[in-house]
Amino acid sequence: MKDTPVVNLVEIGTPQVPPPALHPASPPRRRARPAAAPRAAAPAIDATEHEVLFGVLAPCLGWIEAAEASEAALRRFGGLAGTLAASEGELAALGPLGEAGAATLKGLAAAARHLGALQPPERPVLRGLPAILAHLRAAGAMPPGLRAIFLDSRDRVISEEAMGAADDGAAARVLRRAVAVNAVSVILLRHAPEGDPTALATDVLFAQRVAGAARVIELELRDHVVVGAGAPASLRGLGLMD
């Protein structure tokens, strides 16, 4: 008996279709992370303030420790003013400072407050006739005789002094005092005891004498004002001075 041939049905009736190509699975999409906010730069340390704190702290802490403590305090409290305003407990809690450094800085703060209270008041600036007249009103009654207001290079009052009578030696007295106080300019004042603030011929001659001598030593005569019961008379405002 002959062997029955095996019929391959795929070859006869079923068209052969190549298997589908396999593609690798796409990786899952990752959500984009929000960009991190840039870190704020550390505040810069003022070199002068650091030098001040270092000089104060070095004797009690040592050089290396004082340098570290000064930088830490300036960064923690935002500068020298904030450091001196901090309480002793806050300062002592700052590691590099400790109790010794905190006590030293509180002593510095007390000294700074005391020195600030000793500062003289701001000197008035007399620039122009309105400022001069305002200064005279604020000063109140002026004694009879000749006075001089000495000014620096910024028109600030150095001193205001009585010069005695407007006699032959008055010009020399004004110039000597101007040199002594290192004045740059001077304002002359004459109080008329009779109450009449009229500029006299003697006032004009005296102003001319002082102005001429002042130019030799590079001193400027700013004005000569006659003060009385009425409105003061300015020789420069009246056109009676060069």
C-alpha positions as CSV (number, residue, x, y, z in Angstrom):
1,M,0.0,0.0,0.0
2,K,1.4,3.2,-1.1
3,D,1.8,6.1,1.3
4,T,-0.8,8.8,0.9
5,P,0.9,12.1,0.1
6,V,0.5,14.8,2.6
7,V,-1.1,17.9,1.2
8,N,0.0,21.3,2.5
9,L,-3.2,23.3,2.5
10,V,-1.3,26.5,3.3
11,E,0.7,26.1,0.0
12,I,-2.5,25.3,-2.0
13,G,-5.3,27.6,-0.9
14,T,-4.1,30.0,1.9
15,P,-2.1,33.0,0.8
16,Q,0.9,33.5,2.9
17,V,0.9,36.8,4.7
18,P,4.1,38.0,6.4
19,P,3.7,38.4,10.1
20,P,3.2,42.0,11.2
21,A,6.4,43.8,12.1
22,L,6.9,44.3,15.7
23,H,7.6,47.8,16.9
24,P,9.2,48.5,20.3
25,A,6.8,50.0,22.8
26,S,7.1,53.8,23.1
27,P,8.4,54.8,26.5
28,P,5.8,56.6,28.7
29,R,5.9,60.4,28.5
30,R,7.3,62.1,31.5
31,R,5.8,65.3,32.7
32,A,8.2,68.2,32.4
33,R,9.3,69.4,35.8
34,P,8.8,73.1,36.4
35,A,12.0,75.1,36.3
36,A,13.4,75.6,39.7
37,A,13.3,79.2,40.9
38,P,16.8,80.8,40.9
39,R,18.3,81.1,44.3
40,A,18.6,84.6,45.6
41,A,22.2,85.7,45.7
42,A,23.6,86.2,49.2
43,P,23.8,89.9,50.1
44,A,27.1,91.5,49.6
45,I,29.1,92.4,52.7
46,D,30.4,95.9,53.0
47,A,34.1,95.8,53.4
48,T,34.2,98.8,55.7
49,E,31.5,97.4,58.0
50,H,33.4,94.0,58.1
51,E,36.6,95.8,59.0
52,V,34.9,97.7,61.8
53,L,33.4,94.5,63.4
54,F,36.7,92.6,62.9
55,G,38.6,95.3,64.7
56,V,36.2,95.2,67.6
57,L,36.0,91.5,67.9
58,A,39.6,90.4,67.2
59,P,40.9,91.2,70.7
60,C,38.3,89.0,72.4
61,L,37.8,86.2,69.8
62,G,41.0,86.0,67.9
63,W,41.7,86.9,64.3
64,I,40.2,83.8,62.6
65,E,37.2,83.7,64.8
66,A,36.6,87.4,64.5
67,A,36.7,87.2,60.7
68,E,34.1,84.4,60.7
69,A,31.9,86.1,63.4
70,S,32.0,89.4,61.5
71,E,30.9,87.9,58.2
72,A,28.2,85.7,60.0
73,A,26.7,88.7,61.8
74,L,26.6,91.0,58.8
75,R,24.9,88.3,56.7
76,R,22.5,87.3,59.5
77,F,21.4,90.9,60.4
78,G,21.8,92.6,57.1
79,G,24.7,94.9,57.9
80,L,26.3,96.8,60.7
81,A,23.2,98.8,61.7
82,G,21.1,95.6,62.0
83,T,23.9,93.9,63.9
84,L,24.1,96.7,66.5
85,A,20.3,96.8,66.7
86,A,20.0,93.1,67.5
87,S,19.5,91.9,71.1
88,E,22.3,90.4,73.0
89,G,20.5,87.1,73.0
90,E,20.2,87.1,69.2
91,L,23.9,87.9,68.9
92,A,25.0,85.2,71.4
93,A,22.9,82.6,69.5
94,L,25.0,83.2,66.5
95,G,27.6,80.4,66.8
96,P,30.8,82.3,65.9
97,L,30.0,85.2,68.2
98,G,29.1,83.6,71.4
99,E,28.5,85.4,74.7
100,A,31.8,87.2,74.6
101,G,31.3,88.6,71.1
102,A,27.7,89.5,71.8
103,A,28.7,91.5,74.9
104,T,31.4,93.3,72.9
105,L,29.0,94.3,70.2
106,K,26.4,95.6,72.6
107,G,29.1,97.8,74.1
108,L,29.9,99.1,70.6
109,A,26.2,99.8,70.1
110,A,26.0,101.8,73.3
111,A,29.0,103.8,72.4
112,A,27.6,104.5,68.9
113,R,24.3,105.8,70.5
114,H,26.2,108.0,72.9
115,L,28.4,109.5,70.2
116,G,25.4,110.1,68.0
117,A,23.8,112.1,70.8
118,L,26.9,114.2,71.1
119,Q,27.0,115.2,67.4
120,P,26.5,119.0,67.0
121,P,23.4,120.2,65.2
122,E,23.5,120.7,61.4
123,R,25.1,124.0,60.6
124,P,22.8,126.4,58.6
125,V,23.6,127.1,55.0
126,L,23.5,130.8,54.1
127,R,23.3,130.9,50.3
128,G,21.6,134.1,49.1
129,L,19.8,137.0,50.8
130,P,16.6,135.0,51.7
131,A,18.6,132.5,53.6
132,I,20.5,135.2,55.4
133,L,17.3,137.0,56.4
134,A,15.7,133.7,57.6
135,H,18.8,133.1,59.7
136,L,18.5,136.6,61.3
137,R,14.8,136.0,62.1
138,A,15.6,132.7,63.7
139,A,18.4,134.2,65.8
140,G,16.1,136.8,67.3
141,A,17.3,140.2,68.7
142,M,20.8,141.1,67.7
143,P,22.9,143.3,70.1
144,P,24.1,146.6,68.7
145,G,27.4,146.8,66.9
146,L,29.2,145.0,64.1
147,R,28.9,141.2,63.7
148,A,30.5,138.8,61.2
149,I,29.2,135.4,60.0
150,F,32.0,133.2,58.7
151,L,31.2,130.6,56.1
152,D,33.0,127.5,54.7
153,S,33.3,126.4,51.1
154,R,29.7,125.0,51.2
155,D,28.2,128.2,52.6
156,R,27.7,126.6,56.0
157,V,28.1,128.8,59.1
158,I,31.4,128.2,60.8
159,S,30.8,130.8,63.5
160,E,29.0,134.1,64.1
161,E,31.0,136.6,66.2
162,A,30.7,140.2,67.5
163,M,33.4,142.4,66.0
164,G,32.9,145.5,68.2
165,A,32.3,148.9,66.8
166,A,32.7,149.6,63.1
167,D,35.9,151.7,63.6
168,D,39.2,151.8,61.8
169,G,40.4,148.5,63.3
170,A,37.2,146.6,62.5
171,A,38.3,145.5,59.0
172,A,41.5,144.0,60.4
173,R,39.6,142.2,63.2
174,V,37.2,140.6,60.6
175,L,40.1,139.4,58.4
176,R,42.1,138.0,61.3
177,R,39.1,136.0,62.5
178,A,38.4,134.8,59.0
179,V,41.9,133.4,58.7
180,A,41.8,131.9,62.2
181,V,38.6,129.9,61.5
182,N,39.6,129.1,57.9
183,A,36.6,130.8,56.4
184,V,36.0,131.1,52.6
185,S,33.5,133.9,52.8
186,V,32.1,136.4,55.3
187,I,28.8,138.2,55.8
188,L,28.9,141.5,57.7
189,L,26.0,142.6,59.9
190,R,25.4,146.0,61.6
191,H,22.6,146.4,64.1
192,A,21.3,150.0,64.1
193,P,20.4,150.7,67.7
194,E,18.2,153.6,66.6
195,G,16.1,151.1,64.7
196,D,16.6,152.6,61.3
197,P,18.0,149.9,58.9
198,T,19.1,152.4,56.3
199,A,22.4,151.8,54.7
200,L,24.7,154.7,55.4
201,A,27.7,156.0,53.4
202,T,29.9,154.7,56.2
203,D,28.5,151.2,55.7
204,V,29.4,151.3,52.0
205,L,33.0,152.6,52.7
206,F,33.5,149.9,55.3
207,A,32.3,147.2,53.0
208,Q,34.6,148.4,50.3
209,R,37.5,148.4,52.6
210,V,36.9,144.9,53.9
211,A,36.2,143.5,50.3
212,G,39.4,145.0,49.0
213,A,41.5,143.5,51.7
214,A,39.7,140.2,51.6
215,R,40.5,139.7,48.0
216,V,44.2,139.7,48.8
217,I,43.8,136.6,51.0
218,E,41.2,135.0,48.7
219,L,38.3,135.7,51.0
220,E,34.9,136.8,49.6
221,L,32.7,139.4,51.3
222,R,29.3,138.0,50.5
223,D,27.2,140.9,51.8
224,H,26.9,143.7,54.3
225,V,23.4,143.8,55.9
226,V,22.1,146.6,58.1
227,V,19.5,145.3,60.7
228,G,17.0,147.5,62.4
229,A,13.3,147.7,63.3
230,G,12.2,147.5,59.7
231,A,13.2,145.3,56.8
232,P,17.0,144.7,56.8
233,A,19.0,146.6,54.1
234,S,21.4,144.5,52.0
235,L,24.2,146.5,50.4
236,R,24.5,143.8,47.7
237,G,20.8,143.8,47.1
238,L,20.9,147.6,46.7
239,G,23.7,147.4,44.2
240,L,26.2,149.2,46.5
241,M,28.8,146.4,46.4
242,D,31.0,145.2,43.6
